[in-house]
């Protein structure tokens, strides 16, 4: 029996976590709810107590909810911000024990074995949790039991404390759904008359296993402590920041660079241990008057070599105003990317030199202004390529083979022609006589793209007697000629 190990688990459940978090930022009087778009329909995602008392429920369509409660205030839910707040609460919960983890999207689980006496016992610990989070604006139910399943059930039943050896007594009157069962399994048990956990525990196990599988009985045994349930906290995210506090303020550029070099060495060790490189860095300089200045740096590729990164900060450090002195430097890698070790001679040295060049140019003109051409799967000349930021889009390798195209391509320019096929034409106030024409090459627009004003195009390579080699096309559905490019 695993219940005799003396382990004590706390389950903290926030019944209205998302709405409580939103109301902390912007309070609202009366019914309030958060909406989330599900299958092209806005549904209620979280409600406050007033909305629940008005008869609204999670999953209800927003339009239906407004019909029931015209005074309902609805905002869009932000699951990402909710997850960040829950992670912050997980770190806060480490004040009670050395082990805490998130439990779903609205709860926490703590292992307080041997730690409850520090706060006067388990009842005092639960009271302290509710009072502190209540002042912060969060409703909280706390369940404490020897197993995770029992603690979760007690928390979702409104809270409670199950002493060692009394788990079955405390869980018996609770609904079977609190064993963390799928909704369809709960509905089937209700039809069989097994509504309470005590009813399920007293039923014959063999028929239940045949009908519902072994998972139902395993959940029951885990809650009672007859089967172990692994508890492992999520690993702490790596922190890529270092700080240097100075005993005396500094103001010379050489002193700032020396401090930055020390920070880069320490940061590089952390990056190397995680097999990552920095794509964006931020150096924060705090002055003695408590004002701070940020010197950001973006890199074209992941990098962790201090000797190569330090000179790239030079342009940004020239703008620093030291004032009465700087007493603290903080360096953080705000964006990191995987940077595994590469085998020497694999061709990575050439790519590394190109990325270093882009970074040096980008520190002067901005990485967004260093661009490259990328091919696109389109035969229409002006849509057959894209101009992208070189630091954000990797090179695609060799371009796919295509018919010969002019070196210079511009927007189609109408021309005045003489005859059909033309023997001469006027373009940009210059008259040209055709010496040789090669074509046509027909290009049709994509049917899935919005139609343009040209439609079908018949392209010709034109050698003029005046020496210009041009790229012309003719639109048969609306007879006109255009110039779109020039060959060398």
N, C-alpha and C positions, 0 to 999 in steps of 0.2 A: 504494500500500500504506500503510495507516494505522498499521501496526506500527512504522514507522520514525520516528515522531514522538518517541520517547523517553519516552512516558507510562508511569507505573508506578501500578498499581491494587492495593489491598489489599482482600481479602475476608475478613472476620472472621465465622466461623460458630460459633454456640454449639449443639452437638448436643443438649444437654439443658437448654436455657435456662430453660423454665418450672419444671421440677423443681429445678434448681439455685437459682433465686430463692426458691422456697418453702422449701427446706431451709436456706437462709441465715437465714431468719426463725425457723424451728423445726426443728432437726435431728432426724432419725429414723435409727435403725440398722436395717439390713436393707432388703428390697425396699420401694420407695416409688413411688407414681404419683399423678398428678392426673387427675381425671375431668371429662368435659364431656358434657352431655346433647345427643345427636344423634338426631333422629327418635324422641323419646320413649324413648330408651335411653341409659343411662350407659355411655360408652366411655372407654377410656384415652386421655388427651390427651398426657401427657408422663411419662417414666419415668426413674428414676436407673439407675446402672450395675448395681446388684445385681438390679433387676427385669429388665433386659435379659438378664443372664446366666441368669436363671431361665426364659428362653424366652418372656417376654411381649413384646408388640409394640403399637405405637400403633394405635388403632382397635379393639382387642379389647374385647368387652363386659366390664364390671366383674365380673359374676357368673361368666363363664367364666374370667377371670383369677384370681379367688379360688379356683376349683376347681383350677387349675394350681399356684397358690402361696398356700396358706392363710395364711401370715404376711404377706401384702401389706398395707401401710398405704395407704389411699386418702383423698385430700382433694379438695375441689372446686377446679377451676381458676378463676383470676381473670384472664381475658385483658386487662381494662382495666389492672390493676396491672402485668401483664407489659409492656404497651405503654409505660407510664410509666417502668418500669425501663430498657427498651431505649432510650428517649429520653434518659434520664440517662446511659447508657453512651455514647450518640452525642456528647453534650456533653463527656464525659470524653475521648473519642478525639480531640478537637480539640487535645490536647496534642502529637499527632504530626504534624499537618498542618492547614492552614486549611480543609479541605473534608472533611466526613463526612456520611453519610446512612444512614438505616435501610434494610435490605435484607430485605424480608419481615418476619416476626414473630420471627425468631431469628438475625438477622445484621446486620452493618454493612458498608458499602463506603466506602473512603477513597481519595482521590487524593493520593499521597505524592510526586508528581513534584517533584524538586529538594529534598526534605526528608529523605530517608533518611540522608544523610551526617551530619546533626545528632546521630544516635544511633549512629553507628559503622557504618552500612550497613544493608541490608535484613535480613540474617540477625539482626543484633543487635536491630533494631527488632521483628521477629517474636518473638524470645525475650523481649524486655522485655514485650510484650503478654501473652504466655502466662503469664509469671511473676506479673505484677501481678494479672491476672484470676484466676489460679489461687489466689493468696492470698485473693482475695475470694470464692472458692467457685464460680467458673464454669469449666467445661471449655471450651476454645477451640481451634479449628483455624484456621490462618492460611494463606491463599494469596496469593502476590504474582506478578503477571504484567503484561504490557503492555496487556491488555484486561480488561474487566470479566468477560466470559464465561469466559476462561481462569482468572482469579483465583478465580471462584466454583467452577469445576470442581475446581481444586486444593484449595481449602478443604474441599469436601465429600468429597474423596477422602482426607482425613486431613491435609492441609497440604502445602505445598511452595512452591518458588520457581522461576519460569521466567524465565531471563535474556532479554534482547532478542535476537530472532532464533531462539530455541529453543522457541517455543510449540508447534509441531507435534510436536517430539520429546517434550515433556513430556506433552502431551495425548493422544498416540497410543494408549498402553496403557490409557487410562481408559474406563469404560463409556459408551455413547452417552447414557445417561440424564443424565449430568452436563452435557449441553448445554442443560439446562433445557427438556426436551421434555415434552409431555403423556404421561401413562401409556399411553394407547392407541397413540401413535406409537412409544414405546419397545418395547411388546410386539410390534408389527408388525415392527419392525426386528430384534428378537431372532428371530422366526420366519424371517426372511430370512437369518439368519446374520451380520448386521451388528451384532456385539456391542460392538466397540471403536470409538473415534473414528477410529482409523487405518483400520479397515475401511470406515467410512462415507466418509472422505475419499478413499479409493482407488476407490470405486464410481463407475459412470457417473452423471453428474448428471442427464441428461435423463430416464431412467426414474424416478429418485427424485422429480424435480419433478412428473412426471405423476401419480405415485401418491400422494405426500404433500403436494404443493403447494410453493410457493416458501418457506414459512416454515421448513421443515426445513433447507434449504441456507443460508438467511439466518442461522439460529442458528449453523451451522458456520462461516460466513464471519466473523461477529462475533467468535466465540471466537478465530479465527486472526488477526484484525485486518484482513481483506480488506474488511470493511464497517464503517463507524463505528457506535458505540453511544453515544447521548447520555447524559451524566452531568450531572445537575443536582440540587444539594441542595435539600431542601425549605426554604421560607422560614422564618426564625426567627419563632416566635410573638411577637406584640406583647406587650410588658411594660408593664402599666399601674400602675407604682409609682414613687414619688418619695420622696426622703429628704433631710432637713435636719439636719446635725450642727452643734451650737452650740458656740462657743468657751467660753462660760460657762453654767452651769446656770440655768434659769429656773424660776419657780414661780407667778407671777401668771397669772390667767386671761386677762388682756388680752394678755400676752406669748405665751401658747399660741395664742390666736386669731390674733395677727399672724403667727406662724409657719405656722399652718394656712392662712391666706390665701395666703401665698407658695407653699405646696405645691399648693393648688388651682389657682392660675394655671398652674403647670408641668404639672400633670396634665391640665388642660383643653386645653392645646396638643396633647398626645399623643392625647387622645380625638378632638379635632377633625381631626387629620391622618388618623385611621383611620375617620372617619365613624361613630363609635360614641358611646354615652352610658353613664354608670355607672348600674346598678340597685342596686348594693350597694357600700359603701365601708367601709374599716376604717382607723382612725387608731391607730397604735401609738406610745405614749409611753414612751421608755426613761429610767429614772432613773439617777442616778449610782451607786446601789448595784446596778446591773445588773438590777433588777426592771423588768418591762414591764407596761403596762396597755393594753388594747385598748378603743377606743371605736367600736363598729360603727354603721352607719347604712344602713337600707334605704329605697329610694325607690320611689314608686308608678309611676314611668315613667322611661325613660332621661333623664338630665340631665347637662349639662356646663357649666353657667353658674356660675362661682365665687360670684358675688354671691347667687345663690339657694341654693346648697348650704351656704355658711358658717353662716347662722343656724340651719340644721337640726341642726348639731352642738352647739348651745348646751346643750341638756338633758343630753346625754351628757358634756360637758366639766365640768358642775357636780359630777359624781361622782368626778373625778380627784383622787387623792392624790399631790401632788408630792413629798412626803418631803423629802429634802435637795436636790432640784432635778432638773429634766429636762434632759438634754443631747442628746437626739436625738428627732426626730419622723419618722415614716414613714407615708405615705399610700398606700393601694393600692385600686384599683377591683377588687374580687374578682369581681364579675359585671358584664359589659358586654353591651349589646344594640345592634343597628344603629340609627342615628339620622341618617338622611339629611336634607339641607336641605329645608325645606318652603316652598312659595310663600306669600307674604303674602296674607292675605285668603281663604285656602282653608278657613276654619273650624277650623284647627288651634289658633288662639289660645284659643278657648273650651275645647277639650279640654285644652289645656295648663294653663289656670287650674284646671280640675277636678282634674287630676292633682296640681298643686301644693297644692291644698287637702287632698287625701287624704294627701299626704306630711306636711304639717304636723300633721294629726290623728294620723297613724300614728306620728310620733315621740313622741307623748304616750301613746297607748293601745296602740300596736303595730299594724302594718299588717294582721296577721291578723284583727284585730277590726273593721276597716273592710270591710263586706261589701255586696254588692248581690244583688238577685234576678235570676235568669236563667230564661228559659222552658225547659221541657222538653216533648218531644213525647209528651204523655200526657194523656188526657182525665180521668183520675181526679183530682179536685181537689187532694188532699194530695200527689200526685206530679207535678203539672203545673208545678212550679217548683223551683228549687234555690237555696240560699243559699251564695254563693261569696265568696272573698276578692276585693275589688275590684281590688287591685293585681296579682293573678295572672291574673284572667280579664277580658278586654276586654269592653266593653259590646256586646251583640248587636244593637243597633238597636231598631226598634219591635217590640213583641210581636205575634205573629200574631193575627189576628182570632178571637175566640171568643165564645160566647154570654155574656150578662150574668152576671157573678159578683159575689157580695157583697164588700164592702171588707174585712170581717173573716172569715177562715176559720180554724176550729179543729178539733181532733179530734172525730169524731162522738160525740155525747152522746145516749144513749137517753132517750126521753120516754114518759110514760104518756098515751095518747090516749083520746078518747071517741068511739066510733063509727068507721065506715069508709065513705066517707072521713070523716076526723075533723071534728067540729064544734068541738072544743076539746082542749086538752092541758095537761099540767103539766110545766114545765121550770124547773129550778133553784129549786124550791119556790115557783114562781109559776104561777098559773092564767091561761091565755090562751084567748080565744074567737076563732075564725077569722072574719074579715070577708070576705076574698077569697083565693082560691087559684088560682094560674096554673101549669099543668103538665099532664102530667108530661114531664120530659126524661130519657129512659133513657140511662144510661151503663153499658156493660159492661166488665168488667176485661179486660186484655190476656191472651190465651191463653199468651203466652210468658213471663209473669211468674208467680212463685209465687202461688197463690190466697190471697186474704184471707178474712176471716170475714164479709164483706158480700155478695160476689157481685154480681148485678145490682142496680142502684140506679135508682129512679124519683124524680127531684128535683122539688120544688114550691117556688114562691115564695109565701110566706104573708104576708098583711097582717092583723095582729091588730087587734081593736077597742081593745086597750090601747095601740096606737101602735107596737109593735115590728114590724119587717119582717124575717122570718127565712127561712132556707133549710133546708128539710126534705127528707129522702129516705126512701123506703119500700123494703124488701127483700122482693120477692114470694116468693122461694124459702124464706125464713124470716121470716114476716110480723112485722116490727117497724118502728118509726119512730125516726128520729134527727134531731137538729138539728146542722148543720155550719157555719153561717155566719149573719151578720147584715148586712142592707143598711142604709145610712144613710137 
